[in-house]
Each structure stands twice: as C-alpha cells, then as structure tokens.
Amino acid sequence: MKKILFPLLIIFLLPLACNIYTQEQTPVYVTTSPHNMVPSFDLSLHKQAMQPCFADDVDKNIKKGITIYNIKINIIPSSLATEPKFIGSMHVHYTNTESVMLNQLFFRLFPNTSAFGGTMNISSTYINNQLINPELVSGNSTLIIPLSTPLAPNDHVQIYMTYEATIPTTMQNGYGRYTYYNDVLSLPNFYPIIPVFDDKGWHVETSIPYGDVTYTDIALYDVTITAPKNMIIVTSGDIIAKSTRHEVQTVRAVTGPMRDFYITMSEKFQSVSQEIDGIKINSYYPAEQTEQGKFALTVAVESFRTFNQLFIPYPYHEFDVVAVPTKAGGMEYPGIIVVAKRYYYQTEKDFFEFVTVHETIHQWWYGLVGNDQINYPWLDEALTQYTCIQYYENRYGDGQRKRQIDRWFNNSYQILLNTNSDRPVAGMVSDFSGADEYGAVVYGKGPLFFEAVRTQLGDEAYFDSMRTYAECYRYSIADPQDLLDIFTEVGGQNVEDLYQEWILGSQ
C-alpha cells in the first residue's frame, strides 16, 4: 500500500457536478491458467458499476496497478438443509505497487477465524501456472505464498486457487456475520483476500469476535455466483448478468474500485428502490415488514442527499440496505450495508434510524477513505459516529446537534467517568477488554473529539477539512496523522491538544 502525500498547495476538490466522461481504451488482461482455463479480465465491465462521470476511475486505478479478483463461487444447494458449504475458484492479477521487492504474498482466510466460525480449505494454488505448496499459519487463517522469483516494484503475478468452505448455522461466533441463519445467507470475506502491505509489513493481525476484521486495499471484483434459483442474491457492485437452468441460477457481479466484496441471499427478501443523484438505492427486507423496509430506504436516501453534498459524491451506481440476522446493530461493506433484522420487527425506530445512517456513512469513512481498522479503529468508527450528527441537523434542524450528541455520546462518556472506566480512545481493537468497553469508548467518547475540533475550527473550516480529507484519500488509506495534518493546513489551526485530550488521554 502506497501512502498518498498530502499536497498542501494543489488540492483540487472534486466538483459535485459530473464532468463529461471521455472514454479511454480499457485493457483486457488474459492470463495463462491451469487446467486449460484462460480467463479474460475484461476490465471495461467494471465501468458498469460506476456512475458515468466516475467511470474513468477504473482506468486510473488500473494504471496504478490495482489488484483484480475474478472469483467463481458455487453454493451447494443440497448442503443448505444440513451443513451449508460452497466451492470456489479464484484468479488474481496482483501488481507490486510497493517500493520494495516482495518475496512472499499473503492471503487471509477469514472463515477459519474464531470471529467467523467456519472452515476454508485450499485445494490447489498456482503462481503463473506453476503448482506450489503454500504455508498456513495463525490457525489456518493466513496463507503464505513463497515467490521463487522476488516480485519487483511494478511487476505483476497471476495467482489461481481452488477452495471449499463451510458456513455455520448459528450466531455463536462474534457478530454472526458469516452464517446461514433464519433463511438468510451472509458471506463476507468468503474468498482468500490479500491484506495491506506497508512499512510495517503484511497486516495479518489476529481477528477477534468484535470489531472489524479486514484491512485491505481497493481492488476490482468480477464474481460469478451459482446458487439455488429461488434465492434473491444481493452483492457489492452491480449484477450485470443472470441465467437460470433447472433449479440453479448463475449471476455475475462486477465492482468499481472497492475494498472487499460481500454476498447475501435469501428466498424471503422483498425490495423497494429509489434513485438519488444518479444512484440506485435498494432496500431488501423481510416480506412481512414492508413499512420498515421503506423506512430503511428513506433513511438511506436522505443520508446520500446529505453526504453527497457535504463531502464528495458517491461514485458507484448502486447501494443496498439489507435486513440480515446479526448480533451487531449493523455492518458495513463496500456498496452494501446490513442492518440487524431484529430492528425491522420493533416499533421504536430511533436506533434503527441511527444504525442505518451510521453504516451508510461508512461508504465514505472506510469505503472510499480507507484506514487501518484493526490498529486505529477510532479513525473510521468515531468519525462515522460523529458524522451521523450532520444527517440529523440536515434533516431535522439545527437543534438536533446538541440533542443527538447528548443522547449518543455525552451520556456514554458520562457513564465512563462515573464508573472510573475512562481510557484512551486510541488502541487496537484487541486492546479493549471486550465489546462493551470498545463500544463505549470508541463509539461514545471518540466522537467528542470531532465535536471539539468542529467547535474550535468553526463549521466552514471543519467541513472544508473533511471534504479535503475525503478527496485526498479517496481510494487510498489514511492514518491519524494525515487527518491531523489536514485540520492544521486546511482548517488553519493545530488541534494536537484536542487529540491529546480526547484520543490519547483519559481522566
């Protein structure tokens, strides 16, 4: 992963209005593969997942050496009644975008972690058509591929894998994010995925049951899914083709530059859609909960209405909100969020609304602007929490700022103080004693740093800073110092004292 240098004098913010798109020639990569398979990476297809005025973002990232995944996954229909499983194959076009030689490549196998509770077994691995024997470490959750010839900067390599995996049918593991439960199949990180490499090396930190587990660069995804024909399939990106034969359907989905790829499906999904700013927003919900499904759609639409204007426009063609069983309130994935299905059966909508807004905002803070969610979880989570306040201000009026800050943040922080439980917001996910402390500190106390910064800078300077942050690190990765530098250079004031007080300090 290459860090973006923050250009102090020549930042050109992306205009909200789309410019005319001039189509460039998009390459088609063909790679030699085992078993007489010759996949074609038709990269022009990925532009279908972008808004027309952002389609050239595909070409720009190809030129920078973006990783390309071509994945095939087959859900075994007969297994769904007993032990759900799938088989998969994957071609990866990987370019070394680092400044050093790489002697190894690393892949994460998240189904093998305790946070997922499934299994994933690699059947075969090829590098440039040569069969190899990779090494499994960290409880079989990390795959190390040796490179017989070190990969020089800007050189590329082709990887081919076949694998099979099982899916748990309970909610006992972590948030229950990877499961087939209550007739809903949820598949995050269902494929071997390359983690970030930076000056600290490969990021293969151990996943724990709570918090986010992935830290990845953007990539292009072309995913073909075979599943029972009665399943309604929802994915990251856009579904561009669908066919049915006998009792089986096959769908093909592609993405623009995204950090990972998520699949969910159910026989019982109903949906409603609305367009805003050229983006198709889809809400998938239990068949008997139409009113709540429409409510989730409205909240998502109003979120996009606010944040497309306040920050930078969402560049993709579609966005999905899906009701999924999970012990978390919700989870974010590129181009798609899940909201806990239980909220669709409750009459009280306040938390339902807040969770939907929160997960939608992650499309900016995590999706477009990446960060190390394992070592610096506050950078996207606390910022996302605080950004929710702008939704309430924009939709319901200025008086909402204090009301919502008191409700969601000040009250949580006061409990920490009253119980002598305050601690620094900074820290790895695993540094916290458990999900309760992690939630109270990162989601409750952490947003108060951004409120303090906004108060000190003033609204104009604060939001200018956040727009610059979004544009400067779009499709890239930021760290805490990057954000502090932008507050100083764009906001015009040093906020180090506030950072020391709210993020690094405790009472």
N, C-alpha and C positions, 0 to 999 in steps of 0.2 A: 504494500500500500504506500503510495507516494503522498506526502503531505502537500497541501496547497499552500503556497506562500501568500500571505495577505497583502495585496497591493494597496498601499496607503493612498496613492495619488491617482490611480487609474481604475477605480471600481466603477463599472458601468452596470447599474441595476437593470434587470430585465424589465422591459415595459409590460404593463398589464395587457395592452392590446397586442394581438398576434401580428407579426410581420408576415409578408407574403413568403410562402415556402418555396424555395428553389430546389428541385430535386437533384441530388448528386448520384453518381453511379455507386451503388452499394455492392460490395464484393460478395461472391458466393464461395465459401470455403469448402473444399472437398478433401476429405481425409481418408487415407487407406485404413481399413479396419479389419479385424479378424472375421473369420467365417464368411468371407466373400461379401461382407456388408460394406457398402460405400455410401455413408450418409452424406447428404448435401446440406450444409449450413446456409440456407437461403436467407441472408440477413435482411433483405428488403421486407420480409414478412413482419419483422418486429416493428416496423413503422406503423402497422395497422393498430398497434396497441397504444399509439401516441396520438395526442391531438395534432392536427395537421401542422400547426405552427411550431410544434416541437419535434417533428419527425426527424429533422436533421440532427437532433441529439443522439440518435442511434449512430449515424455516421461519425460524429465527433468522437464518441466513445469507442467505436471500432478502431479508429486511428490511434487512440491512446492505448489499445491493447486489452480491451475489456474481455473478461472470461466469458465463454459461450458454452452453455449446457444444452445438450439435446438428450432428453430423457423419455423413456418409454416405461410405463407402469401398468401392470395388469392386476386388477383386483380379482382374486379368485372367488367367483360367486358362491360356490358350494361351501366356502370357509366361513361365510358371514354368520351362519347359524351356530357355529361352534367356536373355532379359533380363527378369527379373521387374519388373512395373510395376503401378501401380494408379491409378485416377482417384478424385477425391474432391470433395465439396462440403460447405460448412460455413456454418451460420448462427450468429452470435454476438450475444448480448444483453449489451452492456457498459455498466456504470454507472460514472460517475466518482466513486469513493469518496475521492478526494483533496480537499485543501482549496484547490486552485488550479485555474484554467481549463486545459484541455488543448487545444492547437492541432493536435496530431497524435496518432495511435495507432501503436504499433509492434508488429510480429509477427516472431517468429523462425521461420526456415525451416531447421531443423536438418539435413535431408537434404543441403543444399548445403554443409555444413561439411566440413572435412577429417576430423573425428572420425567422420563418418558415411559419407562417400564415395559418396553417391548424388546424385540430382538432384531438384529440385522446381520446377516451373514454374507460376506463377499464370496461369490463363486469363482470369479476369474478377474484378473486385472492385466491389461496390456498397456504398454507405453510404446507409441509409434509402431504398433503391430507386433511388439515383442512381449511374449508372456513373461510376467515377473511374479515374484513372491514378496508381497508387501508385509510389513510388520504391524501387528496390532498391539496397542498399548493402552493404558488408562482404562482398564476394564473393558477392553474391546471397543471403546468409544472413539479412538483415534487411530487412523490408518496412516502409516508412514511408507511412502513410495520412494525407494532409492533410485537415483538417476545415474546410469552408468557413465554418461557424459554430463558434466555440470551444465545447467541451463544459464547461458549468458544473458545479460540485460537485453531486452527487446527480442530475444529468441522465443520460439514457441514450441509446445509439445502437445501431442494428442494422447489422451487417456481414454481407455474404454474399460468399462466394468459391467459385470453382471452380478445381481444380488437378489436376495429374498429376505422378507421381513415378516414378523408377526405384529399384531396390534392388540393391546389389552382391551378388555371389555368392562373395565371398572374405572372408577375415578380415584383410585388409591394412590396414584403416582403424581406427586406435585400438584399442579393445577388441573390435571386431567386433560392436558392439551392434545395429547396423541392417543386417540381412543376411538372405539366404536361403541357408543353408549346411547341408549334411548333413541335408537334408529338413526343416529347421526354419526357419520364417519368423519373424523377430523385428522388431517395429515399434515402437520408442519414438519419441515426438515426430513422428509421421507426418502431422501437420497443422500449419498455421500457428498458433503459440501466442503469447499476449500475455505479455511479460516483466513483471517488477516495475517499478513506478514509485515512487520515493521522493524524499527531499530531494536526492539526487544526480542525479535524472532517470531516464530509462529505462535499465534494465540490459541492455545488448546487448553485453557483453564477448565477445571472440573466443573460440571454443571451441578447445581443444587436444585431442590424441588421448587423453590420460589424464585421470583425474579426472572429476568430474561436470560437466555442461554446462548444466543448467537452473536457473533461479531464477525461480520463479513463485508467484503467489498461488493460493489454493484456488479451485476452480470446480466447477460441476455439469456432468456429461457425459452426453449421450444419443447413443449411437453405434450406427449400423446398418452391419453388415459383410456384404458379399456375397463369397463365396469358393467354391472347388470343394467339392462336398458331402462328399468323403471327408476333408476337413481337420477335425481336432479343434481348436476355437478356444477360447483361454483369454484372458481380458481382466481389466483392472481392473474393480471393481464387480461387479454381478450380471447374468448373461444372463437376460432376462425373456421373450424370445420367440424362436422358431426355426421356420423353414419350409424346405422343400426343393421345388424344381421342376426336373425334368430332372436335369442334372448340377451344379446350383448350389444352395447353401444361403444363407439370409439369417438372420442373428442380430441381435438388438437387446440392447444392454447399457446399463445406467444406473449412475451412481455417486451416492454422497453427496458431501459437500464433500471434494474431492481435488485434489492439486497438478498432476497431469497424468494421461494415460491411455495404457495400454500394451496392445498386442495381440501374442500369439504363437500360432502354429498349426503343426500337423504331422499327417500321416497316421498317424504311428507312436507317438503318445502313448498310454500306458496311465495309469490313475489309480486312486488309493485315497484315501478320505476318512475323517475323524473329526471329531466335534464336541466343542468345549470352551467353556464359558461362553457358550453360545448362538451360537458362531462355527463355521461350517463350514470346516474346513481341508482343502484338496485338494492332493495331491501328484501331479504329472504327470512321467512318467519314460519312458525307452526301454523298449520292450516286453520286452526280454530282461533287464532289470535290476529285477525286482520287489522283491528284498530291499533294494536300495539305495533304491528309491522309498519303501518302507515306513519305512526308516531316516530319510529326509528328513522324512517325515510325523511320526514320533515326535519328532524334534528340534524341529520347528515347534510341535507341541502342547505340549511341555514348556517351550518359550520363552514361549508365551502363558500357560501356567499360572503362570510366574514373574512376567512383566511386567504382566499384568492386575492382579495383587495389589500389586506393588512400586510401580507408577506410577499410571496411570489406565487404565480399561478401553478396549480397542479398540472403537470404536463401530460398525464395519461388520459386515455379515452374513457375508462370506466372505473368505478369504485363500488364495492359491495359491502353491505352490512348484513351479517348473518347471525341468527339465533342458534347458538351451539351450547350443549351442556359443558360447563366448566366450573371449577371451584373458584376461579378468579372472577372479578367483575367483568373483565373483557380481555382481549388480547389483540395486539396489532400485528399485521403482516402487510407486505407491500401490496397496495391496491385493494386490500380487503381487511375488514376487521370482524372479529367475532364478539358478540355481546352475550353474556350469560343468559341462557334460555329461561332461567327462573324469573328474570325481570319481566318477561312477557306475560306472566301469569299474576302479577301483582298490580293492585290498583294504584299504589303510590308510585309516581313517575319521576320524582326528583333525582334519585340515584341512577335510575335508568337513563335519564337525560344526560347527567354528568358523565357517566361512563361512556356513552356513545360519543359525546363531544371529545372526551379525553382520547379515546382510541382513534378518532378521526384526525385529531391534531398530530398524532404520531406519523401521519403521512408526510408531514414537514419535518418534525423533530424525531428522527430515526430513519424514516424512509428516504427523504431527499437529502437531509443533512445527517450523515451517519456519525456515530460515536461509539466508543468502547463501552458497551452496555454492561460488561462484566466488572470492569475496574472502576468505571466512572458512571454508575447507573443514574446518579442525580442529574447528569448533564441533559439527558433527554426526558427523564421522568418528572423531575421537579419543574423543568421548563414547560413541559406539556401540561402539567397540573396548573401552573400559573396562567398559561395561555388560555385555558378554559374561561378565565375571567373575562377576556375580551369578547368571547361569544355571548356571555350574559349581558355585558354592557351594550353590545351592538344590538342585541335582540330585544332586551327588556328595559334598557335605560341606564343612565349613569349611576343611579343609586345602587345598582347591583354590585358595583365594585366592592364596597365595604361589606355588604351583606354576604356575598359569596366568600370573600376572604375570611371573614369571621367564621362562617359555617364550616368551610372545608379545611382551613389552615390554622387560624388562630386558636380555635378550640382544641385541635390536636396538639398544638405546641404547648398550650397551657397545661394540658394533662401531663406532658413530658416534664414540665417544670415542677408541677405539684407533686409528682411521684419521684422526683430526683432521678429521672430517666433520660435527661437530655444527653446527647452525644453529638459528635460532628456528623454532618450530612455526608461528607466525603468518606469514601471507603468502598471496597469491593462488596458485591452482593453477599459473599460468604463471610464478611466481617461482622455482619449483624447477627444477633442472637437467634433470630427467627423471622417469620413473615410479619408478625405483629410489629416488632421493632423496626424492621425495614420499611413497612408501610407508614408508620407514624413519623419517622424521621425524614425519609426521602420524599414522601408524598405530602406530609403535613408541614414539617418545618422547612424543607427545601424551597418551596415556592416563595416563602417570605424573603429570601434573598432577592428574587426578581422584583418583588414589590418594593423592596428597599432601593434597588437600583433605579427602578422607574420613578420613584419619588424623588430621588436625588437628581437624576438627569432631566426629568420632565418628559411628558408624553412624546413630544416631537423627536427629541434626541433618542429616547428609548426605542421607539418604533423604527426610526431610521437605522439604528444599530441592528435591530432584529432583521430588518429587510436585507441589510448588507450581509449579515451572518448567513441568512438563507441562500442568497445568491452566490456568495463567495465559496461556500462549501457544498453547494448543490452537487449531488452525485459523488461527493467525496466524504472525508471523515475529519471531524473537528475534535479538539481536546479542550479542557477547561481554559488553558492559557489563550487559545485562539479567541474564545468568547470574551475574555477579559481585555485582550488587545483591541477588539472591535469596540467595546464600550469606551475605551480610552480614546481611540483615534476618531471614531465616528460620533460617539456620544459626547466627547470633549472633556470627560472627567475620569480620573483614576478611581476605580471602585474597589481597589485592593483591600481597603479597610472593611468594606461590607463583606467581601469574600472571606476575610479572616474571621469576621464575627459570625456570619450565618452558615458558611460551608465548612470551614476548618475549626470553628470554635464551639464551645458548649458552656453551659452555666451549671 
